[in-house]
Amino acid sequence: MAQKPGSRTWGDRTVGGVSSTTVTRYLKRYQQGGLAALEQVDFYRPVSRLEPFRDVLKSHFEHHPTTRITQAMADIQRLTGLELQREAVRMFLHSLGVVGQEGGDDPGESGSRGSGGF
């Protein structure tokens, strides 16, 4: 029997793209807790230090929108006392659904990054 590209063999069976370690882990989970145990997602998901301030920051940026990431960084530091890197602030603002309409920090930079926002 031909094996599909990206598949691995496990004993006499082919398990599409999943390692035997993963299959074994899933079988143990199923044996311990049935389908409910398999449905649990327990991947590590880091939580932003800004999360406790989510409602305050969302309200602030809805009432005081900014197209400059440096201004957003300053506002966040003023409101929360936390100083974060540009990328962390950009990702958090995107998670809020607050995105700038123009890019860059200087008037001459606007749109130069091609992203059309933060």
C-alpha positions in Angstrom: 0.0 0.0 0.0 1.4 3.4 -1.0 1.9 6.0 1.7 0.6 9.5 1.3 3.1 12.3 1.3 3.4 13.9 4.8 2.0 10.7 6.5 3.8 8.5 8.9 3.5 4.8 9.6 2.5 3.6 13.0 2.7 -0.2 13.2 0.7 -1.4 10.2 -1.4 1.7 10.0 -0.8 5.1 8.4 -1.8 8.1 10.5 -2.0 11.2 8.3 0.7 13.6 9.3 0.5 12.8 13.0 3.4 11.4 15.0 3.0 8.1 16.9 3.7 10.1 20.1 0.7 12.3 19.5 -1.5 9.3 18.7 -0.4 7.6 21.9 -1.1 10.8 23.9 -4.6 11.1 22.4 -5.3 7.4 23.1 -4.3 7.9 26.7 -6.5 11.0 27.0 -9.4 9.1 25.5 -9.0 6.2 27.9 -8.9 8.5 30.9 -11.7 10.9 30.0 -13.5 9.9 26.8 -14.4 12.4 24.0 -14.6 15.2 26.5 -10.9 14.9 27.4 -10.0 15.0 23.7 -12.1 18.2 23.2 -10.1 20.1 25.8 -7.6 22.5 24.3 -4.7 22.9 26.6 -2.1 24.7 24.5 0.0 27.3 26.1 -1.5 30.7 25.4 0.3 33.7 26.8 -1.9 36.4 28.3 -1.1 40.0 27.7 -0.2 42.2 30.7 -2.7 44.6 29.3 -5.6 42.1 29.7 -6.8 43.5 33.1 -7.1 46.9 31.4 -8.9 45.7 28.3 -12.2 47.5 28.9 -10.6 50.8 29.9 -8.2 50.8 26.9 -10.9 49.8 24.4 -13.1 52.7 25.6 -10.2 55.1 25.5 -9.2 54.2 21.9 -12.8 54.3 20.8 -13.2 57.8 22.1 -9.6 58.9 21.3 -8.5 57.1 18.2 -5.0 57.4 17.0 -3.2 56.4 13.9 0.3 56.5 15.5 1.6 53.5 17.3 3.9 55.7 19.4 0.9 57.7 20.6 -0.9 54.5 21.4 2.2 53.4 23.4 2.3 56.6 25.3 -1.5 56.5 26.0 -1.2 52.9 27.3 1.7 53.8 29.5 -0.1 56.8 30.9 -3.3 54.8 31.6 -1.8 51.5 32.9 1.7 52.4 34.0 3.0 49.6 31.7 5.6 50.2 29.1 5.4 47.7 26.3 7.3 47.2 23.0 5.7 48.4 19.7 4.8 44.9 18.5 3.1 44.0 21.8 1.0 47.2 21.7 0.2 46.7 18.0 -1.0 43.1 18.6 -3.1 44.2 21.6 -4.8 47.0 19.7 -5.6 44.5 16.9 -7.1 42.2 19.5 -9.3 45.1 20.6 -10.4 45.7 17.1 -8.8 49.1 17.2 -6.7 49.6 14.1 -5.1 52.8 12.7 -6.0 54.1 9.3 -2.4 55.2 8.4 1.0 53.7 9.2 4.2 55.2 10.4 5.2 57.5 13.2 6.1 60.5 11.1 4.0 62.3 8.5 6.6 61.4 5.9 6.4 57.7 6.8 2.6 57.4 6.3 1.8 54.3 4.3 5.4 53.5 3.7 5.0 50.1 5.5 2.2 49.0 3.2 0.1 47.7 6.0 -2.5 50.5 6.1 -2.5 50.7 9.9 -0.7 49.7 13.0 
